[in-house]
């Protein structure tokens, strides 16, 4: 191949890459920033569309009930964060720094709450501690009852701890996995006790992960809608306020106002988390020696008991919902039946919402995986338009700070506007898929860029020098080597699309309801057993998908790892 031909191909490649980079930024701008702009502008208008400045915000903070929702949200999120991070730290410490048995089992058990919609945690608490709960009635009159004010802050906090625990555990497990054993040896040589080593070596080593876990848990509990909807009772929080303003009172301007108030702490947490993550990455050096675990019976037994208690609590919650879905009439007739899985006679409207969720989750996983990985490749691996690529990276991680309710509300204002040429998307399956992709986009994008950074840049440079188009290199080299990460992204999109409620609760159409929405509707109508049954279907589906993924990708991961080590 002549030098001239190679240069012509390089010039064509450069043009295509620049077009793709520009296109990515435009798409991200339309799908993320423009809807947010509509949300912010709507908060400064009245219902007739007239500009009224900060009047909505003044009205909000002048209304005691609405201000109380804000303080309630801060209270619940603060307590949830403290409990969840503390529990997750001890759990992660047990799995990374002790020699106890059953680590693999405990590691998978900690992930189970991720497969369930947050409403399910509230339903489980209802069956355990509600007016007719197992523990409230003393196992149906066999033992003394256990009184508990479930509906309110306590129920929300317990549900949110279950919801945020896996997220905090994952962060703490990664942080505790990175440790320089030389520091521990030096401390032991100097006569430092175990407690002093923990305070002077372990905690400083994981401080960035600890801060990151704190902000992640705070943001998740601050913006969650499912748990407060089921067990909140009369204890209002910002997420339920938005729902009531938009759905109950049709007051979209006040809904936008509450949405902005909801998003500000999330954005602050996002900024702090980004700063913390950057510092954490720079703290890891090549000179670090892996941590060496030494068996200690009393410590290992103690942490085994602790992890067993946490795992038992998770299985009790899950088992309670499964049991409730199979009981004929709780708590009067405990004979087994599958009648609750027949949703035709309840507010769930048959099995169609479940199949709708499966369809949306499949579309979200398929389209989201392709879009995310291609965008990550263009932003990470190309060398042109550096400024545009940095803008694209910022827009790609911005959804991490956007609560699902805010995305859903912003999409109402943006896509439902009659002057918007994309107005036809509103009320279709497509808007649900787009909302899911945007809502969950940041984590898969970070996963993809992390996988791409592990690949040597020489692949692209060698292909470029030989005149091989970049898309050929992408399809024949990059995709096969990154296949485990690609499949992980697909599973992430699918599972989260199955369990989400906040991003889609404002966007579904009357003839296309989703399973998570039907759970809320059934719970509102008093069909709690049917809501439990639908939750069980969602959890079972997600577990099966995850098992199939683990089994199906085992050989792929081994081949990829062997290839990368060559």
Secondary structure, DSSP 8 states (H G I E B T S, - for coil): --HHHHHHHHHHHHHHHHHHHHHHHHHHIIIIIHHHHHHHHHTTB-TTS-B-TTHHHHHHHH-HHHHHHHHHHHHHHHHHHHHHHHHHHHHHHHHHH---S-HHHHHHHTTGGGGS-HHHHHHHHHHHHSTT-TTTTHHHHTS-------TTHHHHHHHHHHHHHHHHHHHHHHHHH---HHHHHHHHHTT--HHHHIIIIIHHHTHHHHHHHHHHHHHHHHH--HHHHHH-TT---HHHHHHIIIIIS--HHHHHHHHHHHHHHHHHHHHHHHHHHHHHHHT--TT---------HHHHHHHHHHHHHHHHHHHHHHHHHHHHHHEEETTTEEEE-SGGG-GGGSTT-TTHHHHHHHHHHHHHHHHHHHHHHHHHHHHHH--S-HHHHHHHHHHHHHGGGS-HHHHHHHHHHHHT-TT-TTGGGTTSHHHHHHHHHHHHHHHHHHHHHHHHHTS-THHHHHHHHTT--HHHHIIIIIHHHTHHHHHHHHHHHHHHHHH--TTTTTT-BTTB--HHHHHHHHHHTT-HHHHHHHHHHHHHHHHHHHHHHHHHTHHHHHHHHHHHH-
